[in-house]
Amino acid sequence: MRVLVALVRWLTLAPVLAVVAGLANAEEPRPNVLFISIDDLNDWIEPLGGHPQARTPNLTALAAKGASFSRAYTASPACNPSRMALLSGRHTYRTGMYSNYQDWREVMSDAELLPAFFARHGYWTGGAGKIFHNTQPAPELWDEYYPSKEKHMPDYHYPTPGKTVNMPTFEHMYGDFDWAPLQIPFETTGDYRSADWAVQQLQKKRDRPLFLAVGIYRPHVPWYVPQNFFDAHPLASVQLPKVLASDLEDVPGRGRNIAARAGGYHQHVTAAGQWRKAVQGYLASITYADAVLGYLLEGLANSDYADNTIVVLWSDHGWQLGEKQHWRKFALWENVARVPLMIYVPEGLSAALPKGTRAESEVRRVVSLVDLFPTLAELTGLTGPAALDGRSLVPLLADAQANWPHPAITTYDFGEFSVRDERYRYIRYIDGGEELYDHHSDPEEWRNLASDPAYQSVKARLAAAIPADAVPLGPTIPLAPHHTPPFGSEEQYREYLRAHPDEAGQGG
């Protein structure tokens, strides 16, 4: 199908070589940046191999053209704190921005964010779709935005507005937790329109370098995409994720509480007989997002920006679809913390990386999304703010095997941490509960080794990476009914369980 295998002619275009010595000249134009977010995308893509039935030819093409980081991790398993950590280069535990139920303007008003940084250095800044959290756009940071500076999310089609199609609703369920094919053309969908606006910007000549951000919303729920993307994943043959029936037995109380948060999604999905349909919907939405990406990259390939633009692709966090009896994000396990991250730098474009990214470069070092800010600053020849927490990934772009002894830290609320190195994941919850997994022998995280005496030194080493001076939870905003509140202390968590005994039975 045409939209499923959108031709990425860009992959085969020979790069135009620049004179590297001229890059040091301050009058030389700086590299452009195409900054692409795909929302809620886990490792179910062909380059990461998370699901055997993934169909993502354009993600595969981008990974083949540049560097794909196979062990990239988010700062937070929630949209708002993850995005703000990435956009500021400052980790959640340095800002107090831990939750979707916070306003970044109140919590981290002193941070210089990527669009403002590039604007300060003379860049034209434009964007479309979800870059900031849905309800918290930043109109003052952009020269132009689609659909507008105040409304950064395009309209999305709902087949039955106000009610679900397939998933029966239950108490506290997120209203968009649903999946169904749409009988509309690909070109009328919200994400396509965002990409099309960006393609139009790439046809315009500008007297300034550009920082162009494009947010592709799917596979964020609801998984409503055109019929042909569902047809690409026939329901009868859809494979469910690998699960272990007893997986939660060795998980501490807080971990079980997180798995069952907001009403116990897994039990409701399975009781309704919707598990396979849900997996189909997620796979279909990934393939749809990939087609949107293909259209965007082809637009870049056919523009004057093809050989002078750095391309960065990332997702804010992963997703679980029944692993550990958990759905959605909001957890510290691998499927949620791990994210796709790809970077392409043309040859001769950046003085920091004169040879550009090596084709088909897989970087297996553990990195964090907070590393993107200093990376882009170095690649564009700029000096980033002094307060950045991340590290430039340029050494790994130059040599995928370079020494990189830095673990990735992910937080969920204040006082809850995951520490990931190249072999292990260590989790410590707000009530002191612990998990430890050896990914060499247990990639599905089915065996918690935290209490095993043989692993105490490993646990201690990883625990030492947890910051002792984490900033407290910043100001919060009102909750929606489908979310549990962010906790600023163990006592707040205990108080919540006392007020919600049904949830206390699932954890604590």
Secondary structure, 3 states (H helix, E strand, C coil): CCCCCCCCHHHHCCCCCCCHHHHHCCCCCCCEEEEEEECCCCCCCCCCCCCCCCCCHHHHHHHHHCEEECCEECCCCCHHHHHHHHHHCCCHHHHCCCCCCCCHHHHCCCCCCHHHHHHHCCCEEEEEECCCCCCCCCHHHCCEEECCCCCCCCCCCCCCCCCCCCCCCCCCCCCCCCEEEECCCHHHCHHHHHHHHHHHHCCCCCCCCEEEEEEECCCCCCEEEEHHHHHCCCHHHCCCCCCCCCHHHHCCHHHHHHHCHHHHHHHHHHHCCCHHHHHHHHHHHHHHHHHHHHHHHHHHHCCCCCCCEEEEEECCCCCEECHHHCEECCCCCHHHHEECEEEECCCCCECCECCCCCCCEEECCCEEHHHHHHHHHHHCCCCCCCCCCCCCCHHHHHCCCCCCCCCEEEECCCCCEEEECCCEEEEECCCCCEEEEECCCCCCCCCCCCCCHHHHHHHHHHHCCCCCCCCCCCCCCCCCCCCCCCCCCHHHHHHHHHHCHHHHCCCC
